[in-house]
Amino acid sequence: MSFDGDGEYADVWRQTTRRARKEHACSACHQTIERGHLYVEHVIIGGGDVDNLKRCARCDAAIYQHLMALSSERREARRRGGLGDFDDFDQPMPALNCGHTYKEVHGVEPPEHIARLAFMTQDEMQREMEKRA
């Protein structure tokens, strides 16, 4: 199972892409997920807690997935180098609220395709998601 963001293993981590039937608030950026827009719902169960996160297309499909790929690369590099399996920055917080900047965690500025997401509107991201679907 995956880590839940607190460094603990989750018993269940279910991720489902959905089309909103009503408005929701993104758990990461807190912007409104409009009715009809695609979003990703995460249900995380572990340690007696149940978390239900809804992330807009920008926060999940672009930012979170990018950070997950980096964390996988980092964990693999740590294993190959004999440095252990996990550290605090190896997995992004599910709500993307760790309080650190990209550069603090990764030592470099974010790639252009990630940096531009800060200025992308929900509608622009929806169009990109529709192209991928």
C-alpha positions as CSV (number, residue, x, y, z in Angstrom):
1,M,0.0,0.0,0.0
2,S,1.0,3.6,-0.3
3,F,2.0,6.0,2.4
4,D,-0.7,8.3,3.6
5,G,1.4,11.5,3.8
6,D,2.2,11.0,7.5
7,G,4.7,8.3,6.7
8,E,2.3,5.5,7.6
9,Y,1.0,2.8,5.3
10,A,-2.6,3.2,4.3
11,D,-4.8,0.1,4.5
12,V,-6.9,1.3,1.5
13,W,-6.0,4.0,-1.0
14,R,-8.6,4.3,-3.8
15,Q,-8.3,6.8,-6.5
16,T,-11.2,7.5,-8.9
17,T,-11.6,10.1,-11.7
18,R,-15.1,11.5,-11.6
19,R,-17.2,14.1,-13.4
20,A,-18.7,16.5,-10.8
21,R,-22.5,16.3,-10.6
22,K,-22.4,19.2,-8.1
23,E,-19.8,21.8,-7.1
24,H,-17.0,20.6,-4.7
25,A,-14.0,22.4,-3.2
26,C,-10.6,21.1,-4.2
27,S,-8.8,19.7,-1.1
28,A,-5.5,21.2,-2.3
29,C,-6.1,24.7,-3.8
30,H,-9.6,25.2,-2.4
31,Q,-11.0,26.5,-5.7
32,T,-14.4,25.3,-6.8
33,I,-14.6,22.2,-8.9
34,E,-17.5,23.2,-11.2
35,R,-20.4,20.9,-12.0
36,G,-19.4,18.9,-15.1
37,H,-15.7,19.2,-14.5
38,L,-13.4,16.2,-14.1
39,Y,-11.7,15.7,-10.7
40,V,-10.0,12.9,-8.8
41,E,-11.4,11.6,-5.6
42,H,-9.0,9.8,-3.2
43,V,-10.3,7.7,-0.3
44,I,-7.5,6.8,2.2
45,I,-8.2,4.5,5.1
46,G,-5.5,3.8,7.7
47,G,-4.9,3.9,11.4
48,G,-8.6,4.1,12.1
49,D,-9.0,7.2,10.0
50,V,-10.8,7.7,6.8
51,D,-9.8,10.7,4.5
52,N,-11.8,11.6,1.5
53,L,-10.0,14.1,-0.8
54,K,-11.3,15.7,-3.9
55,R,-8.6,17.4,-6.1
56,C,-9.3,19.4,-9.2
57,A,-7.7,18.4,-12.5
58,R,-4.9,20.9,-12.1
59,C,-3.9,19.8,-8.6
60,D,-4.3,16.1,-9.1
61,A,-3.6,15.2,-12.7
62,A,-0.8,17.6,-13.1
63,I,0.8,18.6,-9.8
64,Y,0.2,15.6,-7.6
65,Q,1.0,13.0,-10.2
66,H,4.2,14.9,-11.0
67,L,5.2,14.9,-7.3
68,M,4.3,11.2,-7.0
69,A,6.6,10.3,-9.9
70,L,9.4,12.3,-8.3
71,S,8.9,10.5,-5.0
72,S,9.1,7.2,-6.7
73,E,12.4,8.2,-8.3
74,R,13.7,9.4,-5.0
75,R,12.7,6.2,-3.1
76,E,14.3,4.1,-5.8
77,A,17.5,6.2,-5.7
78,R,17.6,5.8,-1.9
79,R,17.2,2.0,-2.1
80,R,20.0,1.8,-4.7
81,G,22.2,3.9,-2.6
82,G,21.5,1.9,0.6
83,L,20.0,5.0,2.2
84,G,16.8,3.3,3.4
85,D,13.3,3.3,2.2
86,F,11.6,6.6,3.3
87,D,12.1,10.1,4.4
88,D,9.7,13.0,5.1
89,F,9.8,14.3,1.5
90,D,9.5,11.0,-0.3
91,Q,5.7,11.2,-0.7
92,P,3.7,14.4,-1.2
93,M,1.0,15.1,1.3
94,P,-2.4,14.0,-0.1
95,A,-3.9,17.5,0.3
96,L,-0.7,19.1,-1.1
97,N,-0.4,21.1,2.0
98,C,3.1,20.4,3.3
99,G,4.0,24.1,3.6
100,H,7.2,23.7,1.6
101,T,8.1,25.1,-1.8
102,Y,9.1,22.9,-4.7
103,K,12.7,24.1,-4.5
104,E,12.9,23.4,-0.7
105,V,11.9,19.8,-1.3
106,H,13.6,19.0,-4.6
107,G,16.5,21.5,-4.6
108,V,15.6,23.0,-8.0
109,E,12.9,25.2,-9.5
110,P,9.9,23.4,-10.8
111,P,9.8,22.4,-14.5
112,E,8.1,24.9,-16.8
113,H,5.1,22.6,-17.3
114,I,4.5,22.5,-13.6
115,A,5.2,26.2,-12.9
116,R,2.7,27.3,-15.5
117,L,-0.1,25.5,-13.6
118,A,0.0,28.2,-11.0
119,F,-1.5,30.6,-13.6
120,M,-3.8,28.1,-15.4
121,T,-7.5,28.5,-15.0
122,Q,-9.8,25.6,-14.1
123,D,-11.3,25.8,-17.6
124,E,-7.9,25.6,-19.3
125,M,-7.0,22.5,-17.2
126,Q,-10.4,20.9,-18.0
127,R,-9.7,21.3,-21.7
128,E,-6.3,19.6,-21.2
129,M,-7.9,16.8,-19.2
130,E,-10.6,16.2,-21.9
131,K,-7.8,15.8,-24.5
132,R,-6.2,13.1,-22.3
133,A,-9.4,11.2,-21.6
